[in-house]
Amino acid sequence: MSTPPYARDHQLKLCHTCGQVCQACEHYCPRCDSAVHARKTNSLSRTWALLLASLIFYIPANLLPVMHTNIFGNASENTIMSGVVEFWKAGSWDIALLIFIASVVVPGIKFFVLGILLVTCQRRSRWAQRERAKLYRFVEVIGYWSMLDVLVVALVAALVQFRALSSIDPRMGILFFGLVVVLTMFAAMSFDPRLIWDVEVEDV
């Protein structure tokens, strides 16, 4: 079976900003004027740096309190997990489940998947290439929902303020969690999924 031609065989490359197909000799996109590269520059090293930075920030995001509540004189500061437990005990299992998925499950999936992609690409592995490509697209999709936890805290804070003698304020933990979300999104964006298939190009 013959291998289909690659874009470089036709002297073409893609603008990563607007998707315009450009000639290989063009350094700027004729449509949006963005810088055009045949590949994402330093993809592996940049993705590793962003992923490790997000892992470092994820530690204080879980250890530091994300909100301070004062309800009818009972003041308390809650981390992500203690907040989940408190909402669950209060009967708000839907909010507790939403916070747990957005702040624990989703980041864990992104760390795990991006780590697998980086290690396998560096090792030039041919293992499960199609499935790894699907995993990358999955990480891109869930990345758009990573700010749910921050939005839930903001929404709960707004709702509680309407109650007399009750208040809720964000704490430093939510800042670190926001940084984790932003850095993991940048890590997914900086990873070049074509690296998954480079081993096949080398064999041609």
Number of C-alpha atoms within 10 A of each C-alpha: 3 4 8 6 8 11 14 11 7 10 12 15 23 18 22 16 13 12 12 15 16 20 18 16 10 13 16 15 22 15 13 12 12 14 13 23 17 16 15 17 12 11 17 19 13 15 23 18 13 20 23 16 16 25 18 13 19 21 14 18 23 20 13 19 21 26 21 17 18 15 16 11 10 9 12 12 17 21 20 24 18 15 20 21 18 15 17 15 11 10 11 13 15 11 18 22 15 16 23 18 16 21 25 16 12 18 23 13 15 25 17 11 17 22 16 14 23 22 13 18 22 12 10 15 15 14 11 11 16 11 10 18 16 13 18 18 14 14 21 16 11 15 21 11 12 23 16 15 23 19 12 16 20 15 11 14 19 14 13 17 14 10 11 9 12 17 20 21 17 18 16 13 23 22 17 21 27 18 17 26 27 16 21 26 21 17 24 21 16 19 22 19 21 12 21 22 16 14 16 12 10 7 6 6
